[in-house]
Amino acid sequence: MRLAPNALTGALVLAITGAALAAPPAPPVKSAPAQAAPAAPAPSARAILNMALDAPRLIDYEGTKIITALRNGQMETVTVAESHKRPNLLRLEYLSPEDVAGRVIVDDGAVAEHYEPALNMLFEDRSIQDTGGPANLTLLNRNYDVVLLGTDEVIGRQAYVLSLTPHGTGVQRQLWVDRLTGTVLRSEDRDASRGLVLATYFSRISFSLNLPPAYFRYRPPAGARIVELQREAAGTLSLAQVQRQVGFPVLVPPALPEGYTFRGGSVSRFGSLVSAYLRYSDGGNIISFFEAPAGSIGWPTIGIPVRVQSQPGRFIDLGYFRVLIWEQGGLRITSVGTAPSDTLMLVAGQFVAGREQALVSDVSRRATADPAVVRQLRSEGLTFPEITRTLAISHALGTNIETTVRFVHGTLSVSDLAAQLRMEPDALRAAVRRAVDAASMTPALPSSPPATVPTGSSTP
């Protein structure tokens, strides 16, 4: 992914689509005039969101998508032919502009193959598709205000318009969800400081196609070089598995914005270079960390020089994504996210502060817990505020630590946990709120960022 950032970053943000197969309504039967039946009420906003998330596993489709994204301070547009075969086969073929035409990505839900015609190289990497499904819905419901704004027409089809606004930091998203199929026909992402940063829409789309599986396998031209980057699907490895495979100490963020939780990791290999990948998400926005030995890769020449507390770093604004790079403890750490630049700086500052052992002791004291338990939870990717919350909820509900971690991570929903405990979901929510409010919480990120942007440089 690092070798072809424009292609795969573009693919990440354009793969927001999916559809659910549904038959169109039957035409009305002509009869004597009668009073019209009242229109059926619209589904709830969260039901529509669930339909959109569930859609990709239920239908075949192909269409032409227009993607406009902020890059280098300007909006750039590409046109892509996108095809999907249920449940998780995806093909993206770039049509324009000329410098990307011929780029192809095929993805089977586990591995993505990306052909770059300008290099005549085929990169094999982890899937660009997010298969989080129920966990994504749980986190979105927990961390976002989801509002049905009304209906609109997109390429002649009626669509529900949803607004997803994060409780914390990150982009605000609008989705135009097809009323019949659940397809996201159009989307817009807006940043509080920069306005529109990403827009996608289908200019045409066809459903219910019997696309052959062979269409989703790519045979590169003769002489193409094949480069295998990593084969584990994103988020399939635990932190302990990542640690064992890379052979160097993997650093875990001490604190993140409220709502972000560990969604898994993977390992990248390119020649002798081995790097760890950790992914955190609040359901809609992401902050990822790539860690590798400091001497194994050089510093990029683009971006703005910054200081992460006492450490030199570099900030790169890619438009939709922001990148912050710094070194610590013999590692080169690259943070990539849709969060504001100030937030990335604060997160990096938590790493650099080097207060791991002090925080272990602090959380153990606040929660009256064995420090070994706190260290174990850190090895599972939890931040210190999450550990405090986990211990408080486990004590209040009588649930074991493993179950409570699944609940905090979003892989166990409120309804599922309530069923296990034979409680009503609302009663469970109230019990969780009381437990968290009563706990002596480890503070999250500080409210104001350090001054890190050099004088004379524009604020990233």
N, C-alpha and C positions, 0 to 999 in steps of 0.2 A: 504493500500500500504506500509506503514511503517513496518507492521508486516511480510511481505514477500518481502523484497526489491529485492532480486536476481531474483525472478520469474517475478515480474511485471516490473522491470527495463529491464530485458531481453526481455519481451514481447513488451515493448514500442519500443525498437530499432529494433526488428525483424519484426514488423508489417508495413513494408515499401512497402508491395506488393499491388497488385491490377491488374485487367485486364479488357480489353474492348472486347466484343464479336465482332469478325469480321470474315467473311467468307474468306477462302483462295482463292487466285486467280485461275480462271479456267485454266486448262491446255491448252497450245497453240494448235491451229488447224493446222494440217500439210497441207502445200500447196507448190506451186512452190517456189523455192528460190527467195528471195526478199531482198532488203536492210533492215536491222534491224532498227526498230523504236528506236529513242533515249530514253534512260532510263528517267523515270519521275524524276524530281528534288526532292531532299529530302525536307520534310517540314522544316520550320524554327525551331531553337532550342526551342523557346518559345511555338510553336505549339506542339512540341513533349512533352514538360513539361506539357502542359495543358492536353494532351492525357493521360499521366501517372497519373496525379491527378484525372482525371475524370474516370479512368478505374474501380475502385472498385465497383461502383454502376451499372456496366453493365454486369457482368459475374460471373458464378460459376467456381471455379477451386479447385484443390487439388494437393499437391505436397510435396516433402521432401526438407527442407531448412537447409542449413549449416550456422551457425552463429559463427563468431569468433570475440571476443571482448577483448580489453585490460582490465585486472583486476589485481590489486596488482603487477603491473609491468610486467606481463606476458600475452601472448595471450591465451585465453581459448576458447574452441570450444564446442558447443552443436549442436545436431541434433534434428529437430522439424518437425513433420508432421503438415502441415498447410492447412486448408480448409476454403474456403470463399464462401458464397452464397449471391448473390446480393440482396439488396444493401449494407447491413452492418452486416451480420452474419459471425462470425469468430470463428474458433476452432483451438487451438494450443495444441498439445500433444507432450511432450518431450520424446524423444526416447533414448538419450544418452547424457552424460556419466551416469554411474549407479546411482550416487547420486541424479540425477534429473529425472531419468526415471519414468514415471507414472504421472508426474505433468501435469495437464490439465487446460487450460483456455478457457472458452466459453464467447462470447461477442456479445451482440445484438445491439451495437451502443450506448446504454445508460448505461447498467450495465454489468460489467465483473464479472464472477464467477471463482475463482482460487482455485483449489484443490491441496493441498500440502500433498502428500502421507506419507511423513516422520512424519507429525504431525497428520494425519487423520483429517485435518481441511479444511473447505471450506470458503474462504474469498469472501465476496460480496463487490465490490468496483465500482467506476465509470469506464466507458468505457476506454480502452486503445487506442481506435481508434481516430484518428484526423479527424473530420468531417468538418474542416474549409473550404475546397473546394475553392470557389471563393476568399475568403479573403486570404487564403494561397497563391494563384496565384498572387494576387495583391501585397502582401508583397514580395514575391520572385522576381517579376518583378522590384519592387522598390529597393530592397536591395541587389540583387545578379547579378553578371555577369553570364549569362547563355550561354554556348557555345556548339555547336555541334562539337565534336572532330572527328566524322566519324562513321563507322559501325564496328561491331565485331560479332562473333558467340558465343552463349552461349547455351550449351546442344543441339546443332544442329539447333538452331533458330537464324535468323538474328536479330540483335539489333542495335539501335542507341545508341551511347555513348555520354552522356551529362556531362558537367562539370558545377557545381554550386559553384561559389566562392563569399563569402560574401564581401561586401564593407568594413565592419568593422571587429569585432572579431568573432571567431567561427570556426567550422570545415568546411573544403572544401570537397564537396561531388561529386562523380561520380556515374552516374546511367546508367545501360545497359537496355534500354527500348525496349521491343519486338516490331518489326516493324508492326506486324499484329494485336496485341491485346492491346498494351499499358502496358502490364505487366512489372514491374520492375523485371527482371530476376536476376540481380546482382547489388550490390551497394558497394561502399567503401567510408569511411569517414576518412579524414586525418586531424591531428592537426599540426599546424605550428611547435610546439616544440617537438612533440613525434612521428610524422609520422602516420602510420596506426593505428587507434584506433577501427575501426569496419569494418567488411566485412561480407556480406551475399550473398548467391547464392542458387538458386534451383538446386539440382542434378537431379531432375525429376519434371515434372509438366504436368497435364492434364486439358484441358479446356472443356467447354460446358457440364458439368455434371449436372444431375438433382439430386442434393444432397437434401435429405429430411430435412425439418425444424427440425425434432426431433433430428437429429444428432448434432444440435447446442444447445441442452438442456442437462445439465449434472445432473445426479442423483448420489450423493455421496454414498460411501459404508455405510453400517449400522454402526451406532455409531459415525459417523463423526460429529464434532462440527462445527456449522455454525456461522461465525462471520461477522456481517454487519459493514463495515467501513464507507462508504458513498454511497449514491445512486444517487446524482445529477451527470449528465454527466459533464466531465471536461469543465470548461469555460462557463457553462450555467447560472451562477449567476452574477449579477452586483456587484460591490464593495459595494453599499449601501445594497443590499440583504445579502451579506456575513456579513457585519457589524451588521445588525439586528439579524441575527441568532446566531452569536457566543457570543454576549453580552459583548465583551471587545473591546477597541479601536484597530482597524486594521491599521498598519503602511503601508504607500505607498512609494515606492522608489522615492526619489527626482529627481534622474537622472539615466539613463541607457545608454549603448552604443547606438550610432546612429542607428536608424532603429527598435529598440525593442519597442513594444507597447503592451498595455493591451489586453489580449485575453479572459478574463473572470476568474471567480473564483468558488470555491465550499467550502463546509464545511464537515469536517471529524468528525465522532463521534465514540469513542470506550470506552464503559463504561461511566465514568464521564468525560473523556478527550474530549474536543472539540477544534478543530484547524481550522484556516482559511487557504485556499489555493488560491494564486494569481499566474496567469500564464502570462508571457510576452514572446513574440516571434518576430523574424524578418522574419518569414515565414519558415525558415529552422532550426535555432537554438533556444533554449529555455533558459530562466532563470525563475525559479519558486521560490516562497516564501511560507513556511509553518510557521504559527505563532500560538503559544499557550501560556497560562500562564506559567511563568518560573518554578513554583514549581510543575507543573503537570507531568513532565518527567525528568529523570536523564540525566546526561552527558554521551555520548558514551565513551567507553574505547579505541577505535581505533582512528587512525589519528594523526595529528601533532598539538601540542599546538601552538596557534598563538595569537596575540593581534590585535584587530580591534580598532585602535586608543587606547583609554584607557581601552577598555573592553577585558576580556579574551574570547578566542574562540577556536574552533577546526576545522582544515581542514582535510577532508577525500578525497582521490583520489580514486574513484571507477573505473577509467579507462576512459570509455566513458563519464561518468558524474563526475563532481566535486561537493563537498558538503562543505559548510562553515556554522558553527553554532556559534551564539553568543547571548548574552542577552542584552535587552535594554527596559527601561520603564516597567519593570515587565513582559516582554514577552521573550520567547525563540524563536528566529528566525532562521530558517534553509533555506539557499539558495542553490538551486540545479540547475546546468546548464551545458551546453556544452561549455560555454565561458572559456577562460584561467583563471587560478587561480588569476592572478593579477587583472583581471577585476572584479571577484567576491569580492576581497578585497576592490577595489575602490567603488563598489556599496554599500558594507556594511559600509564603512567609511562615505558615504553620509547619511545613516540612523543615525549613531552614532553621527554625527556632530550636530544633533538636531536644524537645522536652518529653520524649517518649516515656522514659522511666518515671519522671516526675508526674506525668499525667496518669500512668498506671497506678501509682500510689494514691493520687488524688481521687480517682474514680473508685478505687478499692475502699478508701476511707468513707467517701460519700455514700456508697451503696452497701457498706458493711459486707464486702465480698472478698473472697480469696483472690489475691493478685494473680494467681495462676489462671483463674477463670477469666479475668480481664485480658491476660495475654493470649489465651486461647481464642477469645472473641476477636481480638485484633488480628490474629492469624487467619480469621475467616473474612477479613475485609471490612469489619465494622469500624466506624469512627468512634471517638470517645463519647460524644453526645448520644450516639446510637446505643453504645454499650450501657450507659446509664439508663436509658429508656428501656432497653431489653431487660435489665435486672429488675427494674421497678415493676414492669408489667408481669414478669414471671412470678415475682413475689406476690403481687396482688391477685393474680388469677390462678395461681397454683399450677401453671403450665411449666413443662420442662424447658431448659434453655434452647434445645434444638427447635422445638415447636415455636418458641417465642422469636427466635432469629428468623425463621421462615415468615412469620407474621410481620416483623419489622422490615424485612427485605421485600415484602409484597408478593411473595410466592404462595402465601396462605392468606386468603381473603377474609374479611370480617364475617361474611356469612358462613364460610367453611369453619372458621374457628368457633363461631357461635354455636354451630351445629355440634361440634365436638364437645363443647362445654355445656350443651343443652341450655343455652341462653338465647334470648331475643337479641338480634343484631344491635338494636338501639341500646339495650342494657349493656352489651359488651362495649360499645363505643363510650358510653358514660363511665364504665369502670376503668377503661384505658385512660380516659382523660383525667379521672381522679388520681390514678396511680402516677401518671406523668407529672401532674400539677403538684402532687405532694412530695415528689422526689427532689433530692438536692442535685439539680442538674449541672453537669459540666457545661460551661457556656459554649455556644456555637461561635461562628466567626465574629470578630469584632465589627462594630458598625461602620467604622471609617477606615479607609485604606492608608497604608504608609505612603509617604511621598517618594515615588520611585522613578518617575519620568524625568529624564534629564532636562535641565533648563534649556529652552530654545527648541525642544522637540515638541511636536504636536502630541497631545494626549491620545493614546491609542483608544 
